[in-house]
């Protein structure tokens, strides 16, 4: 299948913090914006991001081109290619990787933040993408096409509404409860058991010694379970997380982003209905003009849809 055939192919790549999902899709299968298919990929492969990605954009571009050739076929290096990259948090970072990757690929290339793939996957080219996974961030493009972000400041200082941030705030709330002489709330016992400790000092030390976003975030289920069991503290933490995720959207709108569409995705918000419903209810109350949807397909389908938008450009310059 070639880019000059009646059904040209495109390459889409989702580079997450943990895994990289590469796919080839036929333009007819991907569809136009607004009709992205959950079955768009005709060939795909998943690799660990840590197996190839470094902090060097030149080396990363070369390694990524090699991955495309190895797993999708050498002919794929001539196809229109779009990718969303975790960590490309500014226009300049996206353009830098785009320029380097273009040195290794024959077709047109577009690089965006990985959160932007969610809106494209749901058939929206100009929406706000919100991630609630291990971390959290909201992204969009302004009227000049520049990347605008809200949140995403990392699990130590920010990432409210992400798994690690929820655990951090839950532990802080429990420690405050203990300082106030409390300790009967179900979340206290849940965190003590989950972290294998028997007191506040040990709980604080456990998080300090194992300070990684993935490890903190792996305990988020304790908070949601406690909320379901009636924990006042856990319920408040989850509700605040949903409110903070909605706040990421309102801040982008306040900065001049113009859109009526929001797509939220990520392992936490899609799995936890209480968090999801709080997010949706806050936006429905405060920004009723917005159309808000929850991602229900792999983000790589968004990369394929974005790559398809490059096909007219290719034809116009050929």
RAWOVEN-V211511 format. One record per run of one state. SS is the DSSP state (A for helix, B for strand, O for the rest). FROM is the first residue (numbers start at 1). TO is the last residue. If there is no record, write none. Layout:
SS|FROM|TO ; SS|FROM|TO
This chain:
O|1|8 ; B|9|15 ; O|16|18 ; B|19|26 ; A|27|30 ; O|31|40 ; B|41|48 ; A|49|51 ; O|52|56 ; A|57|72 ; O|73|73 ; A|74|78 ; O|79|79 ; B|80|85 ; O|86|90 ; A|91|102 ; O|103|108 ; B|109|113 ; O|114|115 ; A|116|121 ; O|122|127 ; B|128|132 ; O|133|135 ; B|136|141 ; O|142|146 ; B|147|151 ; O|152|162 ; A|163|179 ; O|180|185 ; A|186|195 ; O|196|199 ; A|200|209 ; O|210|212 ; A|213|217 ; O|218|219 ; A|220|228 ; O|229|231 ; A|232|254 ; O|255|260 ; B|261|265 ; O|266|266 ; A|267|271 ; O|272|272 ; A|273|286 ; O|287|290 ; B|291|294 ; O|295|299 ; A|300|308 ; O|309|310 ; A|311|317 ; O|318|318
